[in-house]
Amino acid sequence: MSFAARTKKELTHIVTKPCCERAELTALIQQCGAIREGAILDLSTENAAIARRIYSLLKTHTSAALEVIVQKKMRLKKNNVYIVRIRRERIAVLNALGLTEDTLQSAIPPSAIARDCCKRSYLRGAFMASGSVNDPDSNSYHLEVSAHTERQAQAILDLMSGYHFHAKTAARKKEFLVYIKEGEKIVEFLGLIGAHQALLHFEDVRVVKGMRNQVNRLVNCETANLNKTIMAAVRQLENIRLIEEERGLHTLAPKLRVVAEMRLRHPEITLLELAELLPERVSKSGLNHRLRKLDEIAQRIRAECGISDDGSFTHSHTVSDLV
Ligand SMILES: [Zn+2]
């Protein structure tokens, strides 16, 4: 079962106050409801648990006669579609919730979202009916609620804006989306609509993912630094060995000579450790300065001997040289 399906299943078991049940039912009717030929109101969903929820909320809050129909979808995945059908009392049911046939897929009736608890319940109903959320382990964080009309999407967006979810709207094919992209805001939304188990799972995965990213960043950073340190040390050793071979270390000024000898003896240590081994106190930048001097001397030797930077000879010997 997908994370979204598990989240919805959890939501269908929530026990709440009558005012909130009505708000949730209003959202379910607005999202799942359509007026069919012959003036019947069909509430359709592919989710059996949500169909049961719609049925029980209608039983509790209306006296309408209900029919339940199961159809196999003709196209694509051939999922079951569960329909809760209201025939004669459809107008009474709608009016009791502040809706009409014309406003069914439009604005949210103010009476449904008068209280904060009911606002949350309305969002819960909307999410159950037409929402989706990516598994927190997937590549991107995404939670959405789709709407039939732009007006309806705007109404849901306005409701979400009251809780600062940073939600946005977009048109997709024949529907309109309200979506949230920030992991932190998705967690808040799940909490607000009462999906606490889903929230905990989402947070667990998000924390582990965050830590994994942080560790990777640190490792990459340290590896890069280590490579730089090693490359610098290798270069220093090459310089010193070249000077030793071509001129002898005794030709160096005493301050440079002591660094050169210490580096030859300890090729693997860091600059800071090298500085500490010197007989006199030398700062890291002071040591760097001396190493640069050694580099300049080595460069001059390379130029004089015609050695390129990587140690190979730059000018080849001609045949006559060899004879
Ligand atoms: Zn309420």
Boltz pocket constraint, residues with backbone or C-beta under 6 A from the ligand:
constraints:
  - pocket:
      binder: B
      contacts: [[A, 17], [A, 18], [A, 19], [A, 20], [A, 21], [A, 23], [A, 115], [A, 116], [A, 117], [A, 118], [A, 119], [A, 121]]
      max_distance: 6.0
